[in-house]
Amino acid sequence: MSATIAPAILVNDIAFVAEEKPATTPQELVGQLQTAAHRLGYNAGINGAEDLETAAAYLSDAVTSTGSKRQVLLDQAVEYLVNTADMVDEHRLMV
């Protein structure tokens, strides 16, 4: 997994919320992002959680894309992950 896609701290934060071991593949990360979006948004009511679902969609599309389209999709996914640490910190205070 590329450091530009998912730095270790992001992967660990998402795994914490998803209550799973840190993802080691993009596909695992997509699944954990979807789980985390649900838990942060629907269960905890944390604003911005839907961004994780959007990032998961872009990352999922990127996995099957190539070339410049793949890079565009990865860049879009990263944009939606900017506030992840803040959301996870808020979640940690609730649990």
C-alpha positions as CSV (number, residue, x, y, z in Angstrom):
1,M,0.0,0.0,0.0
2,S,1.4,3.3,-1.0
3,A,2.3,5.9,1.7
4,T,0.7,8.5,-0.4
5,I,-2.6,6.7,-0.4
6,A,-2.8,5.8,3.2
7,P,-0.2,6.7,5.8
8,A,0.1,4.2,8.6
9,I,-1.5,6.5,11.1
10,L,-4.6,6.8,8.9
11,V,-4.8,3.1,8.4
12,N,-4.5,2.6,12.2
13,D,-7.2,5.2,12.9
14,I,-9.6,3.6,10.5
15,A,-8.9,0.1,11.8
16,F,-9.6,1.4,15.4
17,V,-13.0,2.7,14.4
18,A,-13.7,-0.4,12.3
19,E,-12.6,-2.6,15.2
20,E,-10.3,-4.6,12.9
21,K,-6.6,-5.1,12.3
22,P,-5.1,-2.4,10.1
23,A,-5.8,-2.9,6.4
24,T,-2.9,-4.3,4.3
25,T,-4.5,-4.0,0.9
26,P,-6.5,-1.2,-0.8
27,Q,-9.6,-3.5,-0.9
28,E,-9.4,-4.0,2.9
29,L,-9.0,-0.3,3.4
30,V,-12.1,0.4,1.3
31,G,-14.1,-2.0,3.5
32,Q,-12.8,-0.5,6.7
33,L,-13.5,3.0,5.4
34,Q,-17.1,2.0,4.7
35,T,-17.5,0.5,8.2
36,A,-15.9,3.5,9.8
37,A,-18.2,5.9,7.9
38,H,-21.2,4.0,9.2
39,R,-19.9,3.9,12.8
40,L,-18.8,7.5,12.9
41,G,-21.8,8.9,11.1
42,Y,-24.8,6.8,11.9
43,N,-23.8,5.5,15.3
44,A,-21.8,8.4,16.7
45,G,-23.3,11.3,14.8
46,I,-19.9,12.8,13.9
47,N,-20.1,15.4,11.2
48,G,-18.1,14.7,8.1
49,A,-18.2,10.9,8.4
50,E,-19.8,10.7,4.9
51,D,-16.4,11.9,3.6
52,L,-15.0,8.5,4.4
53,E,-17.7,6.8,2.3
54,T,-16.9,9.1,-0.6
55,A,-13.1,8.4,-0.2
56,A,-13.9,4.6,-0.2
57,A,-15.8,5.0,-3.5
58,Y,-12.9,6.9,-5.1
59,L,-10.3,4.4,-3.7
60,S,-12.4,1.4,-4.9
61,D,-12.6,2.9,-8.4
62,A,-8.8,3.7,-8.3
63,V,-8.0,0.0,-7.6
64,T,-9.5,-1.0,-11.0
65,S,-8.2,2.0,-12.9
66,T,-4.8,2.7,-14.5
67,G,-2.6,5.6,-15.6
68,S,-3.6,9.2,-15.0
69,K,-7.3,8.2,-14.2
70,R,-6.0,6.2,-11.3
71,Q,-4.0,9.1,-10.0
72,V,-6.9,11.5,-10.3
73,L,-9.1,9.1,-8.3
74,L,-6.4,8.6,-5.6
75,D,-6.0,12.3,-5.3
76,Q,-9.8,12.7,-4.9
77,A,-9.9,10.0,-2.2
78,V,-7.1,11.7,-0.3
79,E,-9.0,15.0,-0.3
80,Y,-11.9,13.3,1.5
81,L,-9.6,11.9,4.1
82,V,-8.2,15.2,5.3
83,N,-10.4,15.4,8.5
84,T,-10.1,11.7,9.4
85,A,-7.8,12.2,12.4
86,D,-10.2,14.8,13.9
87,M,-13.2,12.5,13.5
88,V,-11.4,9.5,15.0
89,D,-10.2,11.7,17.9
90,E,-13.8,12.7,18.5
91,H,-14.8,9.1,18.4
92,R,-12.1,8.1,20.9
93,L,-13.5,10.7,23.4
94,M,-16.9,9.0,23.1
95,V,-15.8,5.4,23.7
